[in-house]
Amino acid sequence: MDYSYLNEALMILFATVSILVLFLRFGLPPILGYLAAGLLVGPYGFALITDVEHIKTFAEFGVVFLLFTIGLEFSVSLLIRMKGAVLGLGGAQVFVTSAATTAVAYYIGISFESALVLGGVVAMSSTALVTKQLVDQVELHTRHGRNSLGILLFQDMMVVPFLILVATMSGDGIEPSPFTVIIIFAEGLLVLGLIFVLGRWVLQPLFREVARFRSAEVFTLTVLLVVLCSSWLTHQIGLTFALGAFLAGVMLSETEFRHQVESEIRPFRDVLLGLFFITVGMMLNIRMLPEIWPAVLLVLVGLMLFKQLLVAALCRVSGWNSAVAMRTGLILAHGGEFGFAILILAMDGGLLDTVEGQTMLAAMLFSMALAPLIIRNNGSITAQLLPGAASRSRQEIKERIRNQSRGLNHHVVICGYGRVGQHTAKMLREEGIRYMAIDLDLDLVGEGAGREPSVSYGDAGSLELLHACGLARASALVVSMIDFNTAMKIISRVRVLYRDLPIIVRTRKEMHLYQLYQVGATEVVADTFGSDQMLTDEMLSRFRLKEPPFDEEDQA
């Protein structure tokens, strides 16, 4: 019996775990550990793994599941509202980047066909890397996060035309006639419409029926079936697997099973996404680096600087302030996984020679290695480069919140205006208790501000903004967001200054109860106990929210 696959799996796991532990000990992003593991075990490193193709097949599903979980965060109405970011910013970024890169590459002596390929490669950024990092940082729904995701979605849609172009020029494809293009376009619309119809009228009854059996195994298998079927449908019409998975996530976001689906799929996503970044590291021929490093460095600096400045300029033209524009540019100033797909196809088709291909591959890989560090610190980098703009942006938000909270006394400050935050606000309104809510999701804030003036955009983790909400005059603080690290940061900062202020906190996991109480929470409500009802009549009476708990002079 052949155990070669098992041996390779053991070597990958051993190298990955060892390197990840080392990287995490020094506070480095896990993605860098995955890339380093791929470099070491790949055919150009210690050659422990020589056949990368069968590993790449599994690794593609990491991106598929990532796009599925991102789709769960959105809805059809939200995507419609994002059309400006997707079509406007995304379309301009892809067109200008591709055109400028093609012109520069052709000018320095590269053939026109190869220059076109490089234009498509440079236009792509990493959807997998950006979305994972922004989700971890709770920045996906911020202004710069929303702009970045809109551009990334358009990039993903443009992968297919670039792949068709490369296949045609390399002789692997047949030049399509106008009639063929129309047929393909019609098939695409038909399949996308079918996915939306199935999601609207089939998925919800299906999951309700599956949930009746109370079987975690059947539920998980159903989720996997839905994701893979949607991916297969889009792949059959020439689109990417990832786009189908994203659409499946969008459809399931409309159902009440959204959070359970996300929790079931997360283990598959994290493992396979790590495998994807390992395969990216395996593709680089590090033995060529001594010969091509000057060209790699030049391409790396040019790629990251050009993309950052271009995206920032497009955001400014679209009306965003300098700070938001700079942060969006920093987030997208790197290469992407779909760029690798275009590049590898071009190298296999002979459109790029080995030196050109490895130079571009190395520059993109190094840009992806730098990307987590840049994305993680995009706020502080912007504050250093544009101190005036960053300060004005924060000041504008603070003044807006201060104006909205002016006149509020003995109110409740709500951190997070999602489902639980909105339910809490509704209960407070019914009890005649005033409140001030703050959230980073622009759409949630827009919906809330339309009903109540005391809902504002801002980072609840900022003590400065909490003070602008009138925290010094508040009778209680409610932390309804599910991000554990953000909740811990808010509680610890507030408790230092306000020892007697009641702090009611929501958590998704019971294992976090003790830590939240230890850092200073007065009451912790776990999702398993029905966190929609964070504030009960008993809590209102116990915390004396219906009447001033102390005189305003004492609080001051």
MOKA-V481907 format. One record per residue. SS is DSSP state (@ for helix, = for strand, . for the rest). PHI is phi in degrees with one decimal (999 if undefined). D_CENTER is the distance of its C-alpha to the mean C-alpha in Angstrom with 1 decimal. Layout:
ss=SS phi=PHI d_center=D_CENTER
ss=SS phi=PHI d_center=D_CENTER
This chain:
ss=. phi=999 d_center=42.5
ss=. phi=-87.1 d_center=39.8
ss=. phi=-106.9 d_center=37.4
ss=@ phi=-62.5 d_center=35.7
ss=@ phi=-64.5 d_center=32.3
ss=@ phi=-65.2 d_center=32.6
ss=@ phi=-61.2 d_center=33.7
ss=@ phi=-65.2 d_center=30.7
ss=@ phi=-62.4 d_center=28.3
ss=@ phi=-64.9 d_center=30.1
ss=@ phi=-65.7 d_center=29.9
ss=@ phi=-63.8 d_center=26.2
ss=@ phi=-63.4 d_center=25.6
ss=@ phi=-62.9 d_center=28.2
ss=@ phi=-65.0 d_center=26.8
ss=@ phi=-66.4 d_center=23.2
ss=@ phi=-62.0 d_center=24.1
ss=@ phi=-62.2 d_center=26.5
ss=@ phi=-70.0 d_center=24.3
ss=@ phi=-62.1 d_center=21.3
ss=@ phi=-60.0 d_center=23.8
ss=@ phi=-65.1 d_center=25.1
ss=@ phi=-66.5 d_center=21.8
ss=@ phi=-66.6 d_center=20.7
ss=@ phi=-62.6 d_center=24.2
ss=. phi=-95.7 d_center=23.8
ss=. phi=74.5 d_center=20.4
ss=. phi=-90.8 d_center=18.6
ss=. phi=-62.5 d_center=15.1
ss=@ phi=-59.1 d_center=15.5
ss=@ phi=-58.9 d_center=14.0
ss=@ phi=-64.0 d_center=17.1
ss=@ phi=-65.0 d_center=19.3
ss=@ phi=-63.1 d_center=18.3
ss=@ phi=-62.6 d_center=19.1
ss=@ phi=-64.7 d_center=22.3
ss=@ phi=-62.4 d_center=23.3
ss=@ phi=-63.1 d_center=23.1
ss=@ phi=-60.6 d_center=25.2
ss=@ phi=-73.4 d_center=27.8
ss=@ phi=-89.5 d_center=28.4
ss=. phi=-70.5 d_center=28.0
ss=. phi=-63.8 d_center=31.0
ss=. phi=-100.8 d_center=31.0
ss=. phi=-100.5 d_center=30.8
ss=. phi=-85.1 d_center=33.1
ss=. phi=57.5 d_center=33.1
ss=. phi=-71.7 d_center=32.6
ss=. phi=-122.2 d_center=30.6
ss=. phi=-108.8 d_center=32.1
ss=. phi=-99.8 d_center=30.9
ss=. phi=-88.2 d_center=27.1
ss=@ phi=-62.2 d_center=27.1
ss=@ phi=-71.5 d_center=27.2
ss=@ phi=-73.0 d_center=24.4
ss=@ phi=-61.4 d_center=22.2
ss=@ phi=-61.4 d_center=22.8
ss=@ phi=-69.7 d_center=21.3
ss=@ phi=-64.9 d_center=18.4
ss=@ phi=-59.5 d_center=17.3
ss=@ phi=-71.7 d_center=16.6
ss=@ phi=-62.3 d_center=13.9
ss=@ phi=-66.9 d_center=11.8
ss=@ phi=-59.9 d_center=13.4
ss=@ phi=-69.7 d_center=12.5
ss=@ phi=-63.8 d_center=8.8
ss=@ phi=-63.8 d_center=8.9
ss=@ phi=-64.7 d_center=11.3
ss=@ phi=-68.0 d_center=9.4
ss=@ phi=-67.1 d_center=6.7
ss=@ phi=-60.3 d_center=10.1
ss=@ phi=-64.5 d_center=11.5
ss=. phi=-82.0 d_center=9.6
ss=. phi=-120.7 d_center=11.4
ss=. phi=-142.6 d_center=15.1
ss=@ phi=-60.1 d_center=17.5
ss=@ phi=-63.9 d_center=18.6
ss=@ phi=-67.4 d_center=15.3
ss=@ phi=-63.8 d_center=14.7
ss=@ phi=-63.8 d_center=18.3
ss=@ phi=-67.7 d_center=17.8
ss=. phi=-87.4 d_center=15.0
ss=@ phi=-58.3 d_center=17.6
ss=@ phi=-64.5 d_center=18.4
ss=@ phi=-69.6 d_center=15.1
ss=@ phi=-71.5 d_center=14.9
ss=@ phi=-80.6 d_center=18.6
ss=@ phi=-74.7 d_center=19.6
ss=@ phi=-64.7 d_center=17.3
ss=@ phi=-63.1 d_center=15.9
ss=@ phi=-62.9 d_center=19.5
ss=@ phi=-65.1 d_center=21.0
ss=@ phi=-63.3 d_center=18.6
ss=@ phi=-65.4 d_center=19.3
ss=@ phi=-65.9 d_center=23.0
ss=@ phi=-67.8 d_center=23.8
ss=@ phi=-62.3 d_center=22.1
ss=@ phi=-63.4 d_center=23.7
ss=@ phi=-65.3 d_center=27.0
ss=@ phi=-66.6 d_center=27.2
ss=@ phi=-64.2 d_center=26.4
ss=@ phi=-60.8 d_center=28.9
ss=@ phi=-63.9 d_center=31.5
ss=@ phi=-65.5 d_center=31.2
ss=@ phi=-62.4 d_center=31.3
ss=@ phi=-67.0 d_center=34.3
ss=@ phi=-65.5 d_center=36.0
ss=. phi=-86.6 d_center=36.0
ss=. phi=110.4 d_center=37.6
ss=. phi=-80.5 d_center=35.0
ss=. phi=-60.5 d_center=36.0
ss=@ phi=-62.3 d_center=34.6
ss=@ phi=-61.9 d_center=33.0
ss=@ phi=-66.6 d_center=31.3
ss=@ phi=-65.1 d_center=30.2
ss=@ phi=-61.7 d_center=28.6
ss=@ phi=-61.3 d_center=26.6
ss=@ phi=-62.3 d_center=25.5
ss=@ phi=-60.1 d_center=24.4
ss=@ phi=-67.1 d_center=22.0
ss=@ phi=-64.3 d_center=20.8
ss=@ phi=-66.8 d_center=20.1
ss=@ phi=-66.4 d_center=18.4
ss=. phi=-87.5 d_center=15.4
ss=. phi=-119.0 d_center=12.3
ss=. phi=-87.1 d_center=10.1
ss=@ phi=-62.0 d_center=7.4
ss=@ phi=-61.7 d_center=7.4
ss=@ phi=-68.9 d_center=7.6
ss=@ phi=-64.7 d_center=5.3
ss=@ phi=-65.7 d_center=1.9
ss=@ phi=-63.3 d_center=4.6
ss=@ phi=-67.2 d_center=6.1
ss=@ phi=-68.2 d_center=4.6
ss=@ phi=-64.1 d_center=4.8
ss=@ phi=-61.8 d_center=8.0
ss=. phi=-90.9 d_center=9.1
ss=. phi=55.8 d_center=8.8
ss=. phi=-122.5 d_center=7.9
ss=. phi=-63.2 d_center=5.3
ss=. phi=-99.5 d_center=8.8
ss=. phi=-75.3 d_center=10.8
ss=@ phi=-62.9 d_center=12.8
ss=@ phi=-72.2 d_center=11.3
ss=@ phi=-66.9 d_center=7.6
ss=@ phi=-66.8 d_center=9.1
ss=@ phi=-61.2 d_center=11.3
ss=@ phi=-62.3 d_center=8.8
ss=@ phi=-67.2 d_center=7.1
ss=@ phi=-61.0 d_center=10.8
ss=@ phi=-65.0 d_center=12.1
ss=@ phi=-63.5 d_center=9.9
ss=@ phi=-63.5 d_center=11.2
ss=@ phi=-67.6 d_center=14.6
ss=@ phi=-57.7 d_center=14.5
ss=@ phi=-61.4 d_center=13.9
ss=@ phi=-68.3 d_center=16.8
ss=@ phi=-87.2 d_center=18.9
ss=@ phi=-62.4 d_center=18.8
ss=@ phi=-61.5 d_center=21.6
ss=@ phi=-56.8 d_center=24.1
ss=@ phi=-66.8 d_center=23.6
ss=@ phi=-65.4 d_center=24.3
ss=@ phi=-62.6 d_center=27.3
ss=@ phi=-61.6 d_center=28.5
ss=@ phi=-64.6 d_center=28.5
ss=@ phi=-63.2 d_center=30.2
ss=@ phi=-66.1 d_center=32.8
ss=@ phi=-70.8 d_center=33.6
ss=. phi=-85.5 d_center=33.9
ss=. phi=87.8 d_center=36.3
ss=. phi=-88.7 d_center=34.3
ss=. phi=-126.7 d_center=33.8
ss=. phi=-104.2 d_center=36.3
ss=. phi=-62.6 d_center=36.1
ss=. phi=-76.8 d_center=35.3
ss=. phi=-82.1 d_center=37.7
ss=@ phi=-56.0 d_center=36.8
ss=@ phi=-64.1 d_center=37.8
ss=@ phi=-63.6 d_center=35.5
ss=@ phi=-61.9 d_center=32.5
ss=@ phi=-63.4 d_center=33.4
ss=@ phi=-62.0 d_center=33.6
ss=@ phi=-62.9 d_center=30.3
ss=@ phi=-62.6 d_center=28.7
ss=@ phi=-65.2 d_center=30.5
ss=@ phi=-62.7 d_center=29.5
ss=@ phi=-61.0 d_center=25.8
ss=@ phi=-62.4 d_center=26.2
ss=@ phi=-65.0 d_center=28.2
ss=@ phi=-69.0 d_center=25.7
ss=@ phi=-62.9 d_center=22.8
ss=@ phi=-63.3 d_center=25.3
ss=@ phi=-62.7 d_center=26.3
ss=@ phi=-62.6 d_center=22.8
ss=@ phi=-65.2 d_center=22.5
ss=@ phi=-64.5 d_center=26.1
ss=@ phi=-60.9 d_center=25.5
ss=@ phi=-64.7 d_center=22.5
ss=@ phi=-76.2 d_center=24.5
ss=@ phi=-116.2 d_center=27.8
ss=@ phi=-114.0 d_center=27.5
ss=@ phi=-62.7 d_center=24.4
ss=@ phi=-63.0 d_center=25.2
ss=@ phi=-60.7 d_center=28.9
ss=@ phi=-61.1 d_center=28.0
ss=@ phi=-70.6 d_center=25.7
ss=@ phi=-64.9 d_center=28.4
ss=@ phi=-67.8 d_center=31.0
ss=@ phi=-64.2 d_center=29.1
ss=@ phi=-64.3 d_center=28.4
ss=. phi=-62.9 d_center=32.2
ss=. phi=-78.8 d_center=32.9
ss=. phi=52.7 d_center=30.9
ss=. phi=-115.2 d_center=30.0
ss=@ phi=-64.2 d_center=26.7
ss=@ phi=-65.9 d_center=27.5
ss=@ phi=-64.8 d_center=28.1
ss=@ phi=-63.3 d_center=25.0
ss=@ phi=-63.7 d_center=22.8
ss=@ phi=-63.7 d_center=24.7
ss=@ phi=-64.3 d_center=24.4
ss=@ phi=-60.0 d_center=20.6
ss=@ phi=-61.2 d_center=20.8
ss=@ phi=-62.4 d_center=23.4
ss=@ phi=-63.8 d_center=21.5
ss=@ phi=-61.6 d_center=18.4
ss=@ phi=-70.3 d_center=20.7
ss=@ phi=-64.7 d_center=23.1
ss=@ phi=-63.7 d_center=20.6
ss=@ phi=-63.9 d_center=19.4
ss=@ phi=-63.6 d_center=23.1
ss=@ phi=-62.6 d_center=24.0
ss=@ phi=-67.6 d_center=21.7
ss=@ phi=-66.7 d_center=22.7
ss=@ phi=-64.4 d_center=26.3
ss=. phi=-100.1 d_center=26.2
ss=. phi=94.3 d_center=24.7
ss=. phi=-86.9 d_center=21.0
ss=. phi=-83.4 d_center=18.3
ss=@ phi=-57.3 d_center=17.7
ss=@ phi=-62.8 d_center=14.0
ss=@ phi=-64.7 d_center=14.7
ss=@ phi=-62.5 d_center=17.1
ss=@ phi=-64.1 d_center=14.7
ss=@ phi=-61.2 d_center=12.2
ss=@ phi=-63.6 d_center=15.4
ss=@ phi=-63.3 d_center=16.6
ss=@ phi=-63.6 d_center=13.7
ss=@ phi=-61.3 d_center=14.3
ss=@ phi=-65.1 d_center=18.0
ss=@ phi=-73.8 d_center=17.7
ss=. phi=-66.3 d_center=15.7
ss=. phi=-82.8 d_center=19.1
ss=. phi=-103.4 d_center=21.0
ss=. phi=-79.6 d_center=21.8
ss=. phi=-95.0 d_center=20.6
ss=@ phi=-54.6 d_center=16.9
ss=@ phi=-71.6 d_center=16.5
ss=@ phi=-67.2 d_center=19.0
ss=@ phi=-60.0 d_center=17.4
ss=@ phi=-61.8 d_center=14.1
ss=@ phi=-67.4 d_center=16.3
ss=@ phi=-73.5 d_center=18.4
ss=@ phi=-88.9 d_center=15.9
ss=@ phi=-56.8 d_center=13.8
ss=@ phi=-60.0 d_center=16.7
ss=@ phi=-62.0 d_center=16.8
ss=@ phi=-61.9 d_center=13.2
ss=@ phi=-65.3 d_center=13.3
ss=@ phi=-67.2 d_center=16.7
ss=@ phi=-71.2 d_center=16.3
ss=@ phi=-68.1 d_center=13.2
ss=@ phi=-61.9 d_center=15.3
ss=@ phi=-64.2 d_center=18.1
ss=@ phi=-60.8 d_center=16.3
ss=@ phi=-69.2 d_center=16.0
ss=@ phi=-65.0 d_center=19.6
ss=@ phi=-66.2 d_center=20.8
ss=@ phi=-61.9 d_center=19.4
ss=@ phi=-63.6 d_center=21.4
ss=@ phi=-67.7 d_center=24.4
ss=. phi=-78.6 d_center=24.8
ss=. phi=-82.9 d_center=25.7
ss=. phi=-87.7 d_center=29.5
ss=@ phi=-69.8 d_center=29.9
ss=@ phi=-71.5 d_center=33.7
ss=@ phi=-86.9 d_center=33.5
ss=@ phi=-58.1 d_center=31.7
ss=@ phi=-57.6 d_center=35.0
ss=@ phi=-83.5 d_center=36.2
ss=@ phi=-111.4 d_center=33.2
ss=@ phi=-61.8 d_center=31.5
ss=@ phi=-61.7 d_center=32.8
ss=@ phi=-66.5 d_center=31.3
ss=@ phi=-61.9 d_center=28.0
ss=@ phi=-63.5 d_center=27.9
ss=@ phi=-64.2 d_center=28.8
ss=@ phi=-65.2 d_center=26.2
ss=@ phi=-61.4 d_center=23.5
ss=@ phi=-64.6 d_center=24.5
ss=@ phi=-63.0 d_center=25.0
ss=@ phi=-61.1 d_center=21.7
ss=@ phi=-70.7 d_center=19.6
ss=@ phi=-69.5 d_center=22.0
ss=@ phi=-63.8 d_center=22.4
ss=@ phi=-64.8 d_center=18.8
ss=@ phi=-64.0 d_center=18.1
ss=@ phi=-67.0 d_center=21.3
ss=@ phi=-65.4 d_center=20.9
ss=@ phi=-63.1 d_center=17.5
ss=@ phi=-62.1 d_center=18.9
ss=@ phi=-65.1 d_center=22.1
ss=@ phi=-64.8 d_center=20.6
ss=@ phi=-65.9 d_center=18.7
ss=@ phi=-65.1 d_center=22.1
ss=@ phi=-61.4 d_center=23.9
ss=. phi=-78.8 d_center=21.7
ss=. phi=104.7 d_center=22.8
ss=. phi=-80.6 d_center=20.1
ss=. phi=-72.6 d_center=21.7
ss=@ phi=-61.4 d_center=21.8
ss=@ phi=-66.1 d_center=19.5
ss=@ phi=-63.6 d_center=16.5
ss=@ phi=-63.0 d_center=17.5
ss=@ phi=-63.4 d_center=17.7
ss=@ phi=-66.1 d_center=14.4
ss=@ phi=-63.7 d_center=12.7
ss=@ phi=-61.7 d_center=15.1
ss=@ phi=-63.2 d_center=14.4
ss=@ phi=-66.6 d_center=10.7
ss=. phi=-104.2 d_center=11.8
ss=. phi=-85.9 d_center=15.1
ss=. phi=-160.6 d_center=15.0
ss=. phi=-83.0 d_center=15.7
ss=. phi=-140.0 d_center=13.7
ss=@ phi=-64.7 d_center=14.5
ss=@ phi=-74.2 d_center=16.0
ss=@ phi=-63.2 d_center=18.0
ss=@ phi=-62.9 d_center=19.4
ss=@ phi=-61.2 d_center=20.4
ss=@ phi=-64.6 d_center=22.3
ss=@ phi=-64.6 d_center=23.8
ss=@ phi=-64.0 d_center=25.1
ss=@ phi=-62.5 d_center=26.6
ss=@ phi=-67.4 d_center=28.3
ss=@ phi=-66.5 d_center=29.7
ss=@ phi=-66.7 d_center=31.1
ss=. phi=-86.2 d_center=32.6
ss=. phi=82.1 d_center=34.4
ss=. phi=-75.6 d_center=32.7
ss=. phi=-126.8 d_center=31.8
ss=. phi=-78.8 d_center=34.1
ss=@ phi=-61.5 d_center=33.2
ss=@ phi=-65.6 d_center=33.2
ss=@ phi=-60.8 d_center=31.0
ss=@ phi=-64.7 d_center=28.5
ss=@ phi=-70.3 d_center=28.3
ss=@ phi=-63.1 d_center=28.1
ss=@ phi=-66.1 d_center=25.1
ss=@ phi=-61.9 d_center=23.5
ss=@ phi=-64.7 d_center=24.2
ss=@ phi=-62.4 d_center=22.9
ss=@ phi=-65.4 d_center=19.6
ss=@ phi=-64.0 d_center=19.4
ss=@ phi=-67.3 d_center=20.3
ss=@ phi=-66.7 d_center=17.8
ss=@ phi=-69.4 d_center=15.0
ss=@ phi=-68.0 d_center=16.8
ss=@ phi=-80.2 d_center=16.9
ss=@ phi=-56.8 d_center=13.3
ss=@ phi=-58.4 d_center=12.0
ss=@ phi=-67.1 d_center=15.0
ss=@ phi=-69.4 d_center=14.6
ss=@ phi=-64.3 d_center=11.0
ss=@ phi=-61.2 d_center=12.2
ss=. phi=-109.3 d_center=15.2
ss=@ phi=-62.3 d_center=14.3
ss=@ phi=-68.5 d_center=16.1
ss=@ phi=-68.7 d_center=19.1
ss=@ phi=-63.9 d_center=19.5
ss=@ phi=-63.2 d_center=19.6
ss=@ phi=-63.8 d_center=22.1
ss=@ phi=-76.2 d_center=24.2
ss=@ phi=-77.9 d_center=24.2
ss=. phi=-128.2 d_center=24.5
ss=@ phi=-60.3 d_center=26.0
ss=@ phi=-66.8 d_center=27.7
ss=@ phi=-67.1 d_center=24.8
ss=@ phi=-63.9 d_center=22.5
ss=@ phi=-65.9 d_center=25.4
ss=@ phi=-64.1 d_center=26.2
ss=@ phi=-62.8 d_center=22.6
ss=@ phi=-65.0 d_center=22.8
ss=@ phi=-65.8 d_center=26.4
ss=@ phi=-61.7 d_center=25.8
ss=@ phi=-64.2 d_center=23.3
ss=@ phi=-64.3 d_center=25.8
ss=@ phi=-65.8 d_center=28.8
ss=@ phi=-63.5 d_center=27.2
ss=@ phi=-66.1 d_center=26.6
ss=@ phi=-61.8 d_center=30.0
ss=@ phi=-65.0 d_center=31.7
ss=@ phi=-71.5 d_center=30.2
ss=@ phi=-91.6 d_center=31.2
ss=. phi=-61.1 d_center=34.6
ss=. phi=95.5 d_center=37.3
ss=. phi=-82.9 d_center=35.4
ss=. phi=-139.6 d_center=37.3
ss=. phi=55.2 d_center=37.0
ss=. phi=-97.1 d_center=33.7
ss== phi=-111.4 d_center=30.6
ss== phi=-94.0 d_center=27.4
ss== phi=-109.8 d_center=24.3
ss== phi=-96.7 d_center=21.0
ss=. phi=105.2 d_center=18.3
ss=. phi=-118.6 d_center=19.3
ss=. phi=-80.3 d_center=17.6
ss=@ phi=-57.4 d_center=19.9
ss=@ phi=-71.6 d_center=21.8
ss=@ phi=-62.1 d_center=22.0
ss=@ phi=-66.5 d_center=23.4
ss=@ phi=-64.5 d_center=25.9
ss=@ phi=-64.0 d_center=27.0
ss=@ phi=-62.0 d_center=27.6
ss=@ phi=-62.3 d_center=29.6
ss=@ phi=-66.2 d_center=31.8
ss=@ phi=-64.5 d_center=32.4
ss=@ phi=-61.7 d_center=33.5
ss=@ phi=-64.6 d_center=35.8
ss=. phi=-89.2 d_center=37.4
ss=. phi=75.7 d_center=37.9
ss=. phi=-102.7 d_center=35.7
ss=. phi=-80.5 d_center=33.7
ss== phi=-150.0 d_center=30.2
ss== phi=-135.4 d_center=27.5
ss== phi=-107.4 d_center=23.8
ss== phi=-138.4 d_center=20.9
ss== phi=-155.1 d_center=17.1
ss=. phi=-94.0 d_center=14.1
ss=. phi=-84.9 d_center=13.3
ss=@ phi=-60.6 d_center=15.4
ss=@ phi=-71.1 d_center=16.3
ss=@ phi=-62.8 d_center=17.5
ss=@ phi=-64.5 d_center=19.4
ss=@ phi=-62.2 d_center=20.9
ss=@ phi=-65.6 d_center=22.1
ss=@ phi=-69.3 d_center=23.5
ss=@ phi=-65.9 d_center=25.2
ss=@ phi=-68.3 d_center=26.9
ss=@ phi=-96.8 d_center=28.6
ss=. phi=-133.4 d_center=29.0
ss=. phi=-72.7 d_center=29.2
ss=. phi=-92.1 d_center=28.1
ss== phi=-128.2 d_center=24.3
ss== phi=-139.4 d_center=22.4
ss== phi=-79.9 d_center=19.2
ss=. phi=166.9 d_center=18.6
ss=. phi=-89.2 d_center=17.2
ss=. phi=-67.3 d_center=19.2
ss=. phi=-77.3 d_center=19.0
ss=. phi=-90.9 d_center=21.3
ss=@ phi=-63.3 d_center=24.9
ss=@ phi=-62.2 d_center=26.0
ss=@ phi=-73.2 d_center=24.3
ss=@ phi=-65.1 d_center=25.5
ss=@ phi=-63.9 d_center=29.0
ss=@ phi=-64.8 d_center=28.5
ss=. phi=-74.5 d_center=28.0
ss=. phi=83.4 d_center=31.5
ss=@ phi=-60.0 d_center=30.7
ss=@ phi=-65.5 d_center=34.2
ss=@ phi=-104.4 d_center=35.7
ss=. phi=-80.2 d_center=33.6
ss=. phi=-99.3 d_center=35.0
ss== phi=-166.7 d_center=31.9
ss== phi=-124.2 d_center=28.1
ss== phi=-113.5 d_center=25.8
ss== phi=-106.7 d_center=22.4
ss=. phi=-99.1 d_center=20.7
ss=. phi=-73.3 d_center=17.0
ss=. phi=-93.9 d_center=16.1
ss=. phi=-71.8 d_center=14.3
ss=@ phi=-64.7 d_center=17.3
ss=@ phi=-63.8 d_center=17.0
ss=@ phi=-64.7 d_center=16.7
ss=@ phi=-62.0 d_center=19.6
ss=@ phi=-62.0 d_center=21.6
ss=@ phi=-64.0 d_center=21.2
ss=@ phi=-62.7 d_center=22.4
ss=@ phi=-62.5 d_center=25.3
ss=@ phi=-63.4 d_center=26.6
ss=@ phi=-69.9 d_center=26.6
ss=@ phi=-70.1 d_center=28.3
ss=@ phi=-65.7 d_center=30.7
ss=@ phi=-61.3 d_center=32.2
ss=@ phi=-95.4 d_center=33.4
ss=. phi=-128.9 d_center=34.1
ss=. phi=-71.2 d_center=35.7
ss=. phi=-102.4 d_center=37.0
ss=. phi=-72.1 d_center=34.1
ss== phi=-64.6 d_center=33.0
ss== phi=-123.2 d_center=29.3
ss== phi=-102.9 d_center=28.0
ss== phi=-125.4 d_center=24.7
ss== phi=-100.9 d_center=22.7
ss== phi=-137.9 d_center=21.3
ss=. phi=-85.1 d_center=19.8
ss=. phi=-118.2 d_center=21.9
ss=@ phi=-64.0 d_center=25.6
ss=@ phi=-63.9 d_center=25.5
ss=@ phi=-89.5 d_center=24.0
ss=@ phi=-56.0 d_center=27.0
ss=@ phi=-62.7 d_center=29.3
ss=@ phi=-64.1 d_center=26.9
ss=@ phi=-68.3 d_center=26.1
ss=@ phi=-64.2 d_center=29.8
ss=@ phi=-64.4 d_center=30.7
ss=@ phi=-79.9 d_center=28.6
ss=. phi=133.9 d_center=30.3
ss=. phi=-67.8 d_center=29.1
ss=. phi=-83.2 d_center=32.0
ss== phi=-143.8 d_center=30.7
ss== phi=-121.1 d_center=27.8
ss== phi=-115.9 d_center=27.0
ss== phi=-85.9 d_center=25.1
ss=@ phi=-56.0 d_center=23.4
ss=@ phi=-66.7 d_center=26.0
ss=@ phi=-100.7 d_center=28.7
ss=. phi=86.8 d_center=27.4
ss=@ phi=-74.2 d_center=25.1
ss=@ phi=-57.5 d_center=25.5
ss=@ phi=-96.7 d_center=28.9
ss=. phi=-66.4 d_center=27.9
ss=. phi=-106.0 d_center=31.0
ss=. phi=-107.1 d_center=34.2
ss=@ phi=-58.4 d_center=37.7
ss=@ phi=-62.8 d_center=38.6
ss=@ phi=-65.7 d_center=35.9
ss=@ phi=-57.7 d_center=36.9
ss=@ phi=-72.7 d_center=40.4
ss=@ phi=-65.4 d_center=39.7
ss=. phi=-87.8 d_center=37.6
ss=. phi=55.2 d_center=40.1
ss=. phi=-76.9 d_center=37.4
ss=. phi=-83.9 d_center=40.0
ss=. phi=-143.1 d_center=42.2
ss=. phi=-58.1 d_center=41.8
ss=. phi=-74.4 d_center=41.6
ss=. phi=-160.4 d_center=43.2
ss=. phi=-72.7 d_center=44.8
ss=@ phi=-61.7 d_center=42.8
ss=@ phi=-68.2 d_center=45.2
ss=@ phi=-64.4 d_center=44.5
ss=@ phi=-63.8 d_center=40.8
ss=. phi=-64.0 d_center=41.2
